[in-house]
Amino acid sequence: MENKRKLLLKLFISTFYLSAFTFGGGYVIITLMNKKFVDELHWIDKDEMLDLTAIAQSAPGPIAVNGAIVVGYKLAGLVGALVASLATVLPPFIIISVISAFYSAFRDNFIIASLLEGMQAGVGAVIAAVVWQMASGIVKGKDKFSDVIMVLAFLAACVFQVNVVVIILICGCIGVIRTKWDHRPEGGKKG
Amino acid sequence: MILLELFLSFVQIGLFSFGGGYAALPLIQQQVVDNHAWLSMTEFTNLITISQMTPGPIAINSATFVGIKIAGIPGAVVATLGCVLPSCIIVTIIAKLYLKYRNMAMLQGILHSLRPAVVALIGSAGISVLQSAFWGTGAISLSQINWVMVVIFALCLIPLLKTKVNPVWVMLGAGVVNLLVKLVMKAG
């Protein structure tokens, strides 16, 4: 019991720390978790961490939270998952709460307003660059099917204003059918 | 009832954002800007900017930010819980199945088909952000376009695509350039 409490406390502190100081999104935090829990603490072995990472990345939701849940669950079951996800959510929750207070007080200030306005064009460029890199990755994958999905999904969202959830559900179903087809017993060709 | 609405909206965001990073953007936009008008497109874009500069997933940042704006701290707690709840349930179930069967083929197959759609959806959200940056809330036409923003956008793209610079610096640079332009225009 004492040991378990110690483990949970350490899990909480580690994930809280990672979450509070990791800039740059889920993929970065997963790499750092790997470093912490595999290389440093030796709580999880390397191959298993790879699979846990795959789960965190394939499941819906923020990757950082998913990563914390798989690691917590692996180490201490449901309680571990809860402790780790709480520790991951708390830092951004606290930081954004503080910023919100400042935001409403300062957004009408000339300097802040001008900075924020300019940063809109900047963040637009950041998103454009990310989409460009991701889309080139898809096209380079040489899977015609993926290209078609990408174009159709874009038209559906941008031109025809189809609900985002509907698009994701349809593409998920296509994924199920494709995977079943690729793994059919007669040994179908790979997609 | 506003708390329940916040909760359900962020459950959907948590449930349907696949692929991490920017994948949540189109869902957040749909729920928060298009469906409920809790934020204007400008506020949403500012929120993305703030998220870029602070740690934490953008979905959690949005949940906290929108929750506080709409219903104070209880709103933030409820929205954040809603955002994390689907992950907690789904990831735990998958982890349980995985530790038992060690087979991820179906999940990764689904993700393979989702990935191109997610890229397309982020692109679509990006277009909304740019519309808001170039035209504000005004009508979209060539005569109304804010050319300063277009130039800043184009200038930002170069380092982002050609170098490995941290995007935060590019965004801050964009803000500073706009501030300088405004100061010069004010003086002139």
Interface residues (C-beta under 8 A of the other chain):
Chain A: S19 A20 F21 T22 F23 G24 G25 G26 Y27 D51 L52 A54 I55 A56 Q57 S58 A59 P60 G61 P62 I63 A64 V65 N66 I69 V70 Y73 K74 L78 A81 L82 S85 V89 P91 P92 F93 I95 I96 S97 I99 S100 Y103 S104 R107 F110 I111 S114 L115 L116 E117 G118 M119 Q120 A121 G122 V123 G124 A125 V126 I127 A128 A129 V130 V131 W132 Q133 M134 A135 I138 F145 S146 D147 I149 M150 V151 L152 A153 F154 A157 C158 N163 V164 V165 I167 I168 L169 C171 G172 I174 G175 V176 R178 T179 D182 H183
Chain B: Q12 G14 L15 F16 S17 F18 G19 G20 G21 Y22 A24 L25 P26 L27 Q30 T42 T45 N46 I48 T49 I50 Q52 M53 T54 P55 G56 P57 I58 A59 I60 N61 T64 F65 I68 K69 I73 A76 T80 C83 V84 P86 S87 C88 I90 V91 T92 I94 A95 K96 Y98 L99 R102 M104 A105 M106 L107 Q108 G109 I110 L111 H112 S113 L114 R115 P116 A117 V118 V119 A120 L121 I122 G123 S124 A125 G126 I127 V129 L130 S132 A133 F134 M149 V150 I152 F153 A154 C156 L157 L160 L161 N166 P167 V168 V170 M171 L172 G173 A174 G175 V176 V177 N178 L179 K182 L183
